[in-house]
Amino acid sequence: MPELPEVETIARGVDARVRGDRIVDVWFGTHREPFKTPAVRQAEGLHERKIVSVHRVGKHIVVELGGENDARSGKKPARTQDSAIVAQWVVHLGMTGRLLVTSPDAPVAKHTHARLRLASGRELRFVDPRRFGRLDFRDLRKGQAFAGPGAEPLAIEPAEFVQLFRGRKLAIKAALLNQTLLAGVGNIYADESLFRAGIRPRRKAGRLTRVELEKLRLALRDVLEHAIRLGGSSVSDYVDAEGVRGFFQLEHCVYQRTGEPCLRCGSTIKRIVVAGRSTHYCAHCQR
């Protein structure tokens, strides 16, 4: 599943290519699984919307939408409405989802569930072979904007980070994966951050000292930012908005390196299961 760096990379790529464009036609597939909002309602809401910006919230991509042309009355929006954010299209990539900016004549992948044709001539396509991804439309004049379930790992302050784990009996690896605590952290970056902080994944979150938690907060931020600079980790289906693979998988220190020597001390990388997830660590470097 794409994690924070991969989703951030895609969101930035889509934003750079479609910001300011307008949706002139919408097509959705027939499979119901991807739609949190019914496809017909999404199509009606997206038609003639201006794309104000695209950004990440947790593991979701949020397309901020401005004013629209009223297809039924033929009215055009006022300038103030056109620049204001009045709706959102929220994309969750699931396990294998892709959000791609393409030319309209590019081959259409077999598992394409959405095609948004833009005034510039480009298309924004959502492709998801396993159909675990989700598409949602929000009219902000009728409801609240989308908000992530947990704190933002790249912005959280030291005191707030400590408070997240205070008194918690679950393993720190499980706590990092809990999206209601930290939004966007997944298996890859939990393993890599714990390695860099020198903390074993099975240690109780509530028993870590303030010093250890601050090391973990900084390690998590550094790992995520470095992964974003390298375009994320392509260990399965992930590609960015142009279909290009990331490079951070070349710098993994522990993730999926079971049986290989630790890059720091030479000890063998071990694999265990924590919270139902494969977990990789160095018993010598992590205490």
C-alpha positions as CSV (number, residue, x, y, z in Angstrom):
1,M,0.0,0.0,0.0
2,P,1.3,3.5,-0.9
3,E,2.4,5.3,2.3
4,L,2.9,8.9,3.1
5,P,6.0,9.6,0.9
6,E,4.4,7.8,-2.1
7,V,1.0,9.6,-1.7
8,E,2.8,13.0,-1.2
9,T,4.9,12.4,-4.4
10,I,1.7,11.6,-6.4
11,A,-0.2,14.6,-4.9
12,R,2.7,17.0,-5.8
13,G,3.0,15.6,-9.3
14,V,-0.7,15.8,-10.0
15,D,-0.9,19.3,-8.5
16,A,2.0,20.5,-10.7
17,R,0.2,19.2,-13.9
18,V,-3.5,20.0,-13.3
19,R,-3.6,23.0,-10.9
20,G,-5.9,25.6,-12.5
21,D,-7.3,23.2,-15.1
22,R,-11.0,22.5,-15.4
23,I,-12.9,19.2,-15.6
24,V,-14.9,19.1,-18.7
25,D,-16.0,15.5,-18.8
26,V,-16.2,12.6,-16.4
27,W,-16.3,8.8,-16.9
28,F,-16.6,6.2,-14.1
29,G,-16.4,2.4,-14.4
30,T,-19.2,0.0,-13.3
31,H,-17.5,-1.6,-10.3
32,R,-19.1,-0.2,-7.1
33,E,-16.2,-0.9,-4.7
34,P,-14.2,2.3,-5.4
35,F,-17.0,4.7,-4.7
36,K,-17.7,6.0,-1.3
37,T,-19.9,8.5,-3.0
38,P,-22.2,7.1,-5.7
39,A,-20.6,7.4,-9.2
40,V,-23.6,9.4,-10.6
41,R,-23.3,12.0,-7.8
42,Q,-19.6,12.2,-8.2
43,A,-19.9,12.8,-11.9
44,E,-22.5,15.6,-11.4
45,G,-20.4,17.2,-8.7
46,L,-17.1,17.1,-10.6
47,H,-18.4,18.3,-14.0
48,E,-17.1,21.8,-14.9
49,R,-15.2,22.2,-11.6
50,K,-11.9,24.1,-11.5
51,I,-9.0,22.3,-9.9
52,V,-7.7,24.8,-7.4
53,S,-5.0,22.6,-5.9
54,V,-4.1,19.0,-5.0
55,H,-2.5,18.0,-1.7
56,R,-2.1,15.0,0.7
57,V,-3.9,14.4,3.9
58,G,-2.6,11.3,5.7
59,K,-2.7,8.6,3.0
60,H,-5.4,10.4,1.0
61,I,-5.1,12.7,-2.0
62,V,-7.4,15.7,-1.8
63,V,-8.3,17.6,-5.0
64,E,-9.6,21.0,-4.0
65,L,-12.3,22.2,-6.4
66,G,-13.6,25.7,-7.2
67,G,-16.5,27.2,-9.0
68,E,-18.5,25.5,-11.7
69,N,-20.7,26.2,-14.7
70,D,-24.3,25.3,-14.0
71,A,-25.0,22.8,-16.8
72,R,-28.7,23.1,-16.3
73,S,-29.1,26.8,-16.4
74,G,-26.1,27.7,-18.6
75,K,-24.9,30.2,-15.9
76,K,-21.2,30.8,-15.5
77,P,-19.7,31.3,-12.0
78,A,-18.6,34.7,-10.7
79,R,-14.9,35.2,-10.3
80,T,-15.0,35.0,-6.5
81,Q,-16.8,31.7,-6.7
82,D,-14.4,30.3,-9.3
83,S,-11.4,30.9,-7.1
84,A,-13.1,29.7,-3.8
85,I,-12.9,26.1,-2.7
86,V,-16.4,24.7,-2.7
87,A,-15.9,21.0,-3.1
88,Q,-13.3,18.2,-2.7
89,W,-12.6,15.0,-4.6
90,V,-10.8,12.6,-2.2
91,V,-8.8,9.7,-3.5
92,H,-7.5,6.8,-1.4
93,L,-5.2,4.6,-3.4
94,G,-5.8,1.4,-1.3
95,M,-3.2,-1.4,-2.1
96,T,-2.6,-0.9,-5.8
97,G,-4.2,2.4,-6.8
98,R,-2.7,4.9,-9.2
99,L,-3.6,8.4,-10.0
100,L,-2.1,9.3,-13.3
101,V,-2.1,12.4,-15.5
102,T,-2.0,11.3,-19.2
103,S,-2.8,12.4,-22.7
104,P,-6.3,11.3,-23.9
105,D,-4.9,9.0,-26.5
106,A,-2.7,7.0,-24.0
107,P,-3.8,3.4,-23.7
108,V,-6.5,2.8,-21.1
109,A,-5.4,0.3,-18.4
110,K,-7.7,-2.6,-17.8
111,H,-8.6,-1.6,-14.3
112,T,-9.3,2.0,-14.9
113,H,-12.2,3.2,-12.7
114,A,-12.2,6.9,-13.4
115,R,-11.3,9.3,-16.2
116,L,-11.5,13.0,-15.8
117,R,-11.0,14.9,-19.1
118,L,-9.6,18.4,-18.6
119,A,-9.9,21.6,-20.6
120,S,-6.1,21.5,-21.2
121,G,-6.6,18.2,-23.1
122,R,-5.1,16.0,-20.4
123,E,-6.8,13.3,-18.5
124,L,-6.7,12.4,-14.8
125,R,-7.2,8.7,-14.4
126,F,-7.7,6.4,-11.4
127,V,-6.5,2.9,-11.9
128,D,-6.8,0.1,-9.2
129,P,-6.5,-3.6,-10.1
130,R,-7.5,-4.8,-6.6
131,R,-10.3,-2.3,-6.0
132,F,-9.3,-1.5,-2.4
133,G,-9.0,2.2,-3.3
134,R,-11.8,4.7,-2.7
135,L,-13.2,7.8,-4.4
136,D,-15.3,10.3,-2.5
137,F,-16.9,13.7,-3.4
138,R,-17.6,16.3,-0.8
139,D,-19.7,19.4,-1.3
140,L,-18.3,21.8,1.2
141,R,-21.4,23.9,1.2
142,K,-23.2,21.0,2.6
143,G,-20.6,19.3,4.8
144,Q,-17.2,19.4,6.4
145,A,-13.9,19.3,4.6
146,F,-11.9,16.0,4.7
147,A,-9.5,15.8,7.7
148,G,-7.0,13.1,8.4
149,P,-7.7,10.7,11.3
150,G,-4.4,11.3,13.1
151,A,-1.6,13.8,13.6
152,E,0.6,14.8,10.7
153,P,4.0,13.1,11.1
154,L,5.9,15.8,9.2
155,A,4.6,18.6,11.4
156,I,3.9,17.1,14.9
157,E,5.7,18.9,17.8
158,P,7.8,17.1,20.5
159,A,5.3,17.4,23.3
160,E,2.4,16.2,21.1
161,F,4.4,13.3,19.9
162,V,5.1,12.2,23.5
163,Q,1.5,12.6,24.5
164,L,0.4,10.3,21.6
165,F,2.1,7.3,23.2
166,R,1.8,8.1,26.9
167,G,0.4,5.1,28.9
168,R,-0.1,2.9,25.8
169,K,0.6,-0.8,26.2
170,L,0.8,-1.7,22.6
171,A,4.1,-2.2,20.8
172,I,5.7,0.9,19.4
173,K,5.5,-0.6,15.9
174,A,1.8,-1.1,16.2
175,A,1.4,2.4,17.6
176,L,3.2,3.9,14.6
177,L,0.8,2.0,12.2
178,N,-2.3,3.3,14.1
179,Q,-3.7,5.9,11.7
180,T,-5.8,7.5,14.5
181,L,-2.5,8.4,16.1
182,L,-0.3,9.3,13.1
183,A,-1.8,9.6,9.7
184,G,0.2,8.2,6.8
185,V,2.8,6.0,8.4
186,G,2.9,2.4,7.1
187,N,5.0,-0.7,7.4
188,I,8.0,0.5,5.4
189,Y,8.6,3.8,7.2
190,A,7.8,2.4,10.7
191,D,10.5,-0.2,10.3
192,E,13.0,2.3,8.8
193,S,12.3,4.9,11.5
194,L,12.6,2.5,14.4
195,F,16.0,1.3,13.0
196,R,17.3,4.8,12.7
197,A,16.1,5.6,16.2
198,G,17.6,2.4,17.6
199,I,14.3,1.2,19.1
200,R,13.1,-2.4,18.9
201,P,9.6,-2.7,17.3
202,R,8.1,-4.8,20.2
203,R,8.9,-2.3,23.0
204,K,5.9,-1.0,24.7
205,A,5.1,2.5,23.4
206,G,4.2,3.9,26.8
207,R,7.5,2.8,28.3
208,L,9.7,4.7,25.9
209,T,11.5,7.7,27.5
210,R,11.1,11.3,26.3
211,V,14.6,11.1,24.8
212,E,13.8,7.9,22.9
213,L,10.5,9.3,21.6
214,E,12.3,12.5,20.4
215,K,14.8,10.4,18.6
216,L,12.0,8.5,17.0
217,R,10.1,11.7,16.0
218,L,13.2,13.1,14.3
219,A,14.0,9.8,12.7
220,L,10.5,9.4,11.4
221,R,10.5,12.9,9.9
222,D,13.9,12.5,8.3
223,V,13.0,9.2,6.8
224,L,9.8,10.5,5.4
225,E,11.3,13.6,4.0
226,H,14.2,11.7,2.4
227,A,11.8,9.2,0.9
228,I,9.7,12.1,-0.6
229,R,12.9,13.5,-2.2
230,L,13.6,10.2,-3.8
231,G,10.0,9.8,-5.1
232,G,8.9,7.1,-2.6
233,S,9.5,3.3,-2.4
234,S,8.6,1.2,-5.4
235,V,8.5,-2.3,-3.8
236,S,5.2,-3.4,-5.6
237,D,2.8,-1.5,-7.9
238,Y,3.6,2.1,-6.9
239,V,4.4,4.7,-9.5
240,D,4.0,8.5,-9.4
241,A,1.6,10.7,-11.4
242,E,3.6,10.1,-14.6
243,G,4.0,6.4,-14.1
244,V,7.6,6.6,-12.9
245,R,8.9,4.4,-10.1
246,G,10.5,5.7,-6.9
247,F,14.0,5.1,-5.6
248,F,13.9,5.0,-1.8
249,Q,13.7,1.2,-1.8
250,L,17.4,1.3,-2.8
251,E,18.1,2.9,0.6
252,H,16.1,0.6,2.9
253,C,18.2,-0.4,5.9
254,V,15.9,-3.1,7.3
255,Y,12.6,-3.4,5.4
256,Q,12.5,-6.6,3.4
257,R,16.2,-7.3,4.1
258,T,15.6,-10.5,6.2
259,G,18.8,-12.5,6.5
260,E,21.0,-9.8,5.0
261,P,23.7,-8.1,7.0
262,C,22.9,-4.9,8.8
263,L,24.4,-1.9,6.9
264,R,25.5,-0.4,10.2
265,C,26.9,-3.3,12.2
266,G,26.9,-6.4,10.0
267,S,24.5,-8.4,12.2
268,T,21.7,-10.4,10.4
269,I,18.5,-8.5,9.9
270,K,15.6,-10.4,11.6
271,R,11.9,-10.7,10.7
272,I,9.1,-10.9,13.2
273,V,5.3,-10.2,13.1
274,V,3.9,-7.3,15.0
275,A,0.3,-6.3,14.8
276,G,-0.1,-8.8,12.0
277,R,2.6,-7.1,9.9
278,S,6.0,-8.3,8.8
279,T,8.5,-6.4,10.8
280,H,12.3,-6.1,10.1
281,Y,14.9,-5.0,12.6
282,C,18.5,-5.4,13.7
283,A,18.8,-6.9,17.2
284,H,22.2,-5.4,17.8
285,C,21.4,-1.8,16.7
286,Q,17.9,-1.6,18.1
287,R,17.4,-1.9,21.9
